[in-house]
Amino acid sequence: MAAPALGALLTAVTAASGAAAAEGTGPRVLSAKLDPPAVVGRPAELRLTAAAGSEPVSGVAVRFGLEQSFGLSACLADSSGIPQPPFAGGSTVRFSVPHTFRRPGPRAVLVRLDVGSCASPGPSAFQPMIVKATQPGEPTAPPTLLPMPLPGPAVPGADDLPPAGLVPAALLSRRRPRCPGAGRRIGRSAASLRAARRAVLCLINVHRRRSGLRRLRSNARLRRAATGHSRAMVRRRFFGHVAPAGPSLLARVRRTHYLAGARGWTIAENIGFGRWPHATPGGMVRSWMRSSGHRANILRPTFRSVGVGIARGIPGRPRARGATYTTDFATRRR
């Protein structure tokens, strides 16, 4: 979204404010904070809390003007059919979206919230805000939330985000996990992708170990499901747990025969996309651990196996300098 779009966004939001979504029905941003504040050249995190009415908020996608987009989404399904927080309807969720501002001044930031489950995508809502980035040493200001317009393609900047399906804080120790390749950009070779997958698994297990949990083992069948989904998101230009016209997460896992013979099961999925430098394995896992649904999946004690799938590029832009991630978690009960 170019600088002139700031005025267009303000005009559109003003026109839509009288028809804003009813309170307590659709997904909505409850609070937004930049930590640290928006200073040019300094990495920051946009920390959002959100909720919806009867459906869980599953994901977020954020467009920082023309500078960068970043998305996160998580879901969980259990054979019992009983929803579990933060994946139950009405749960308050947290998201942490990284960004480095390149130039000073105000810009229009567009947040898209999505609701739904691993099997069924729900509606999306757009929350515009104004963020002013400053030079080092200058006074800073918090983000300004604007009235939320109704969901729809006419929202300025919406076309710059992957189409809605399911798109989309407890702080960590200041010590960063030491996993080889965690901070590296991912190359296009098979060896580079393998190293990135190992780094993601290492980072996940570091956080589980800190919480006194059993380490997860890489499972080839889950990895196949996760890799296929990351590639599909990039190639087919969507971001969510359910591809256009299917399949769902459960269907994808069943195709690998991972659940064959199981009496009960629990599966979950974390996905994310971003551009360099925030899309390294370390950057993605750090954002997941600071987002409530993703953190809950990583630290769920019952999980035993995980498949990590990574594709170069972002949804709809295979040549973009970034990456798209999928982690499929699962446990079987016999």
Secondary structure as a PSIPRED ss2 file (coil, helix, strand):
# PSIPRED VFORMAT (PSIPRED V4.0)

   1 M C   1.000  0.000  0.000
   2 A C   1.000  0.000  0.000
   3 A C   1.000  0.000  0.000
   4 P C   1.000  0.000  0.000
   5 A H   0.000  1.000  0.000
   6 L H   0.000  1.000  0.000
   7 G H   0.000  1.000  0.000
   8 A H   0.000  1.000  0.000
   9 L H   0.000  1.000  0.000
  10 L H   0.000  1.000  0.000
  11 T H   0.000  1.000  0.000
  12 A H   0.000  1.000  0.000
  13 V H   0.000  1.000  0.000
  14 T H   0.000  1.000  0.000
  15 A H   0.000  1.000  0.000
  16 A H   0.000  1.000  0.000
  17 S H   0.000  1.000  0.000
  18 G H   0.000  1.000  0.000
  19 A H   0.000  1.000  0.000
  20 A C   1.000  0.000  0.000
  21 A C   1.000  0.000  0.000
  22 A C   1.000  0.000  0.000
  23 E C   1.000  0.000  0.000
  24 G C   1.000  0.000  0.000
  25 T C   1.000  0.000  0.000
  26 G C   1.000  0.000  0.000
  27 P C   1.000  0.000  0.000
  28 R E   0.000  0.000  1.000
  29 V E   0.000  0.000  1.000
  30 L E   0.000  0.000  1.000
  31 S E   0.000  0.000  1.000
  32 A E   0.000  0.000  1.000
  33 K E   0.000  0.000  1.000
  34 L E   0.000  0.000  1.000
  35 D E   0.000  0.000  1.000
  36 P C   1.000  0.000  0.000
  37 P C   1.000  0.000  0.000
  38 A C   1.000  0.000  0.000
  39 V E   0.000  0.000  1.000
  40 V C   1.000  0.000  0.000
  41 G C   1.000  0.000  0.000
  42 R C   1.000  0.000  0.000
  43 P E   0.000  0.000  1.000
  44 A E   0.000  0.000  1.000
  45 E E   0.000  0.000  1.000
  46 L E   0.000  0.000  1.000
  47 R E   0.000  0.000  1.000
  48 L E   0.000  0.000  1.000
  49 T E   0.000  0.000  1.000
  50 A E   0.000  0.000  1.000
  51 A E   0.000  0.000  1.000
  52 A C   1.000  0.000  0.000
  53 G C   1.000  0.000  0.000
  54 S C   1.000  0.000  0.000
  55 E C   1.000  0.000  0.000
  56 P C   1.000  0.000  0.000
  57 V E   0.000  0.000  1.000
  58 S E   0.000  0.000  1.000
  59 G E   0.000  0.000  1.000
  60 V E   0.000  0.000  1.000
  61 A E   0.000  0.000  1.000
  62 V E   0.000  0.000  1.000
  63 R E   0.000  0.000  1.000
  64 F E   0.000  0.000  1.000
  65 G C   1.000  0.000  0.000
  66 L C   1.000  0.000  0.000
  67 E C   1.000  0.000  0.000
  68 Q E   0.000  0.000  1.000
  69 S E   0.000  0.000  1.000
  70 F E   0.000  0.000  1.000
  71 G E   0.000  0.000  1.000
  72 L E   0.000  0.000  1.000
  73 S E   0.000  0.000  1.000
  74 A E   0.000  0.000  1.000
  75 C E   0.000  0.000  1.000
  76 L E   0.000  0.000  1.000
  77 A E   0.000  0.000  1.000
  78 D E   0.000  0.000  1.000
  79 S C   1.000  0.000  0.000
  80 S C   1.000  0.000  0.000
  81 G C   1.000  0.000  0.000
  82 I C   1.000  0.000  0.000
  83 P C   1.000  0.000  0.000
  84 Q C   1.000  0.000  0.000
  85 P C   1.000  0.000  0.000
  86 P C   1.000  0.000  0.000
  87 F C   1.000  0.000  0.000
  88 A C   1.000  0.000  0.000
  89 G C   1.000  0.000  0.000
  90 G C   1.000  0.000  0.000
  91 S C   1.000  0.000  0.000
  92 T C   1.000  0.000  0.000
  93 V E   0.000  0.000  1.000
  94 R E   0.000  0.000  1.000
  95 F E   0.000  0.000  1.000
  96 S E   0.000  0.000  1.000
  97 V E   0.000  0.000  1.000
  98 P E   0.000  0.000  1.000
  99 H E   0.000  0.000  1.000
 100 T E   0.000  0.000  1.000
 101 F C   1.000  0.000  0.000
 102 R C   1.000  0.000  0.000
 103 R C   1.000  0.000  0.000
 104 P C   1.000  0.000  0.000
 105 G E   0.000  0.000  1.000
 106 P E   0.000  0.000  1.000
 107 R E   0.000  0.000  1.000
 108 A E   0.000  0.000  1.000
 109 V E   0.000  0.000  1.000
 110 L E   0.000  0.000  1.000
 111 V E   0.000  0.000  1.000
 112 R E   0.000  0.000  1.000
 113 L E   0.000  0.000  1.000
 114 D E   0.000  0.000  1.000
 115 V E   0.000  0.000  1.000
 116 G E   0.000  0.000  1.000
 117 S C   1.000  0.000  0.000
 118 C C   1.000  0.000  0.000
 119 A C   1.000  0.000  0.000
 120 S C   1.000  0.000  0.000
 121 P E   0.000  0.000  1.000
 122 G E   0.000  0.000  1.000
 123 P E   0.000  0.000  1.000
 124 S E   0.000  0.000  1.000
 125 A E   0.000  0.000  1.000
 126 F E   0.000  0.000  1.000
 127 Q E   0.000  0.000  1.000
 128 P E   0.000  0.000  1.000
 129 M E   0.000  0.000  1.000
 130 I E   0.000  0.000  1.000
 131 V E   0.000  0.000  1.000
 132 K E   0.000  0.000  1.000
 133 A E   0.000  0.000  1.000
 134 T E   0.000  0.000  1.000
 135 Q C   1.000  0.000  0.000
 136 P C   1.000  0.000  0.000
 137 G C   1.000  0.000  0.000
 138 E C   1.000  0.000  0.000
 139 P C   1.000  0.000  0.000
 140 T C   1.000  0.000  0.000
 141 A C   1.000  0.000  0.000
 142 P C   1.000  0.000  0.000
 143 P C   1.000  0.000  0.000
 144 T E   0.000  0.000  1.000
 145 L E   0.000  0.000  1.000
 146 L C   1.000  0.000  0.000
 147 P C   1.000  0.000  0.000
 148 M C   1.000  0.000  0.000
 149 P C   1.000  0.000  0.000
 150 L C   1.000  0.000  0.000
 151 P C   1.000  0.000  0.000
 152 G C   1.000  0.000  0.000
 153 P C   1.000  0.000  0.000
 154 A C   1.000  0.000  0.000
 155 V C   1.000  0.000  0.000
 156 P C   1.000  0.000  0.000
 157 G C   1.000  0.000  0.000
 158 A H   0.000  1.000  0.000
 159 D H   0.000  1.000  0.000
 160 D H   0.000  1.000  0.000
 161 L C   1.000  0.000  0.000
 162 P C   1.000  0.000  0.000
 163 P C   1.000  0.000  0.000
 164 A E   0.000  0.000  1.000
 165 G C   1.000  0.000  0.000
 166 L C   1.000  0.000  0.000
 167 V C   1.000  0.000  0.000
 168 P C   1.000  0.000  0.000
 169 A C   1.000  0.000  0.000
 170 A C   1.000  0.000  0.000
 171 L C   1.000  0.000  0.000
 172 L C   1.000  0.000  0.000
 173 S C   1.000  0.000  0.000
 174 R C   1.000  0.000  0.000
 175 R C   1.000  0.000  0.000
 176 R C   1.000  0.000  0.000
 177 P C   1.000  0.000  0.000
 178 R C   1.000  0.000  0.000
 179 C C   1.000  0.000  0.000
 180 P C   1.000  0.000  0.000
 181 G C   1.000  0.000  0.000
 182 A C   1.000  0.000  0.000
 183 G C   1.000  0.000  0.000
 184 R C   1.000  0.000  0.000
 185 R C   1.000  0.000  0.000
 186 I C   1.000  0.000  0.000
 187 G C   1.000  0.000  0.000
 188 R C   1.000  0.000  0.000
 189 S C   1.000  0.000  0.000
 190 A H   0.000  1.000  0.000
 191 A H   0.000  1.000  0.000
 192 S H   0.000  1.000  0.000
 193 L H   0.000  1.000  0.000
 194 R H   0.000  1.000  0.000
 195 A H   0.000  1.000  0.000
 196 A H   0.000  1.000  0.000
 197 R H   0.000  1.000  0.000
 198 R H   0.000  1.000  0.000
 199 A H   0.000  1.000  0.000
 200 V H   0.000  1.000  0.000
 201 L H   0.000  1.000  0.000
 202 C H   0.000  1.000  0.000
 203 L H   0.000  1.000  0.000
 204 I H   0.000  1.000  0.000
 205 N H   0.000  1.000  0.000
 206 V H   0.000  1.000  0.000
 207 H H   0.000  1.000  0.000
 208 R H   0.000  1.000  0.000
 209 R H   0.000  1.000  0.000
 210 R H   0.000  1.000  0.000
 211 S C   1.000  0.000  0.000
 212 G C   1.000  0.000  0.000
 213 L C   1.000  0.000  0.000
 214 R C   1.000  0.000  0.000
 215 R C   1.000  0.000  0.000
 216 L C   1.000  0.000  0.000
 217 R E   0.000  0.000  1.000
 218 S E   0.000  0.000  1.000
 219 N C   1.000  0.000  0.000
 220 A H   0.000  1.000  0.000
 221 R H   0.000  1.000  0.000
 222 L H   0.000  1.000  0.000
 223 R H   0.000  1.000  0.000
 224 R H   0.000  1.000  0.000
 225 A H   0.000  1.000  0.000
 226 A H   0.000  1.000  0.000
 227 T H   0.000  1.000  0.000
 228 G H   0.000  1.000  0.000
 229 H H   0.000  1.000  0.000
 230 S H   0.000  1.000  0.000
 231 R H   0.000  1.000  0.000
 232 A H   0.000  1.000  0.000
 233 M H   0.000  1.000  0.000
 234 V H   0.000  1.000  0.000
 235 R H   0.000  1.000  0.000
 236 R H   0.000  1.000  0.000
 237 R C   1.000  0.000  0.000
 238 F C   1.000  0.000  0.000
 239 F E   0.000  0.000  1.000
 240 G C   1.000  0.000  0.000
 241 H C   1.000  0.000  0.000
 242 V C   1.000  0.000  0.000
 243 A C   1.000  0.000  0.000
 244 P C   1.000  0.000  0.000
 245 A C   1.000  0.000  0.000
 246 G C   1.000  0.000  0.000
 247 P C   1.000  0.000  0.000
 248 S C   1.000  0.000  0.000
 249 L H   0.000  1.000  0.000
 250 L H   0.000  1.000  0.000
 251 A H   0.000  1.000  0.000
 252 R H   0.000  1.000  0.000
 253 V H   0.000  1.000  0.000
 254 R H   0.000  1.000  0.000
 255 R H   0.000  1.000  0.000
 256 T C   1.000  0.000  0.000
 257 H C   1.000  0.000  0.000
 258 Y C   1.000  0.000  0.000
 259 L C   1.000  0.000  0.000
 260 A C   1.000  0.000  0.000
 261 G C   1.000  0.000  0.000
 262 A C   1.000  0.000  0.000
 263 R C   1.000  0.000  0.000
 264 G E   0.000  0.000  1.000
 265 W E   0.000  0.000  1.000
 266 T E   0.000  0.000  1.000
 267 I E   0.000  0.000  1.000
 268 A E   0.000  0.000  1.000
 269 E E   0.000  0.000  1.000
 270 N E   0.000  0.000  1.000
 271 I E   0.000  0.000  1.000
 272 G E   0.000  0.000  1.000
 273 F E   0.000  0.000  1.000
 274 G E   0.000  0.000  1.000
 275 R E   0.000  0.000  1.000
 276 W C   1.000  0.000  0.000
 277 P C   1.000  0.000  0.000
 278 H C   1.000  0.000  0.000
 279 A C   1.000  0.000  0.000
 280 T C   1.000  0.000  0.000
 281 P H   0.000  1.000  0.000
 282 G H   0.000  1.000  0.000
 283 G H   0.000  1.000  0.000
 284 M H   0.000  1.000  0.000
 285 V H   0.000  1.000  0.000
 286 R H   0.000  1.000  0.000
 287 S H   0.000  1.000  0.000
 288 W H   0.000  1.000  0.000
 289 M H   0.000  1.000  0.000
 290 R C   1.000  0.000  0.000
 291 S C   1.000  0.000  0.000
 292 S H   0.000  1.000  0.000
 293 G H   0.000  1.000  0.000
 294 H H   0.000  1.000  0.000
 295 R H   0.000  1.000  0.000
 296 A H   0.000  1.000  0.000
 297 N H   0.000  1.000  0.000
 298 I H   0.000  1.000  0.000
 299 L C   1.000  0.000  0.000
 300 R C   1.000  0.000  0.000
 301 P C   1.000  0.000  0.000
 302 T C   1.000  0.000  0.000
 303 F C   1.000  0.000  0.000
 304 R C   1.000  0.000  0.000
 305 S E   0.000  0.000  1.000
 306 V E   0.000  0.000  1.000
 307 G E   0.000  0.000  1.000
 308 V E   0.000  0.000  1.000
 309 G E   0.000  0.000  1.000
 310 I E   0.000  0.000  1.000
 311 A E   0.000  0.000  1.000
 312 R E   0.000  0.000  1.000
 313 G C   1.000  0.000  0.000
 314 I E   0.000  0.000  1.000
 315 P C   1.000  0.000  0.000
 316 G C   1.000  0.000  0.000
 317 R E   0.000  0.000  1.000
 318 P C   1.000  0.000  0.000
 319 R C   1.000  0.000  0.000
 320 A C   1.000  0.000  0.000
 321 R C   1.000  0.000  0.000
 322 G E   0.000  0.000  1.000
 323 A E   0.000  0.000  1.000
 324 T E   0.000  0.000  1.000
 325 Y E   0.000  0.000  1.000
 326 T E   0.000  0.000  1.000
 327 T E   0.000  0.000  1.000
 328 D E   0.000  0.000  1.000
 329 F E   0.000  0.000  1.000
 330 A E   0.000  0.000  1.000
 331 T E   0.000  0.000  1.000
 332 R E   0.000  0.000  1.000
 333 R E   0.000  0.000  1.000
 334 R C   1.000  0.000  0.000
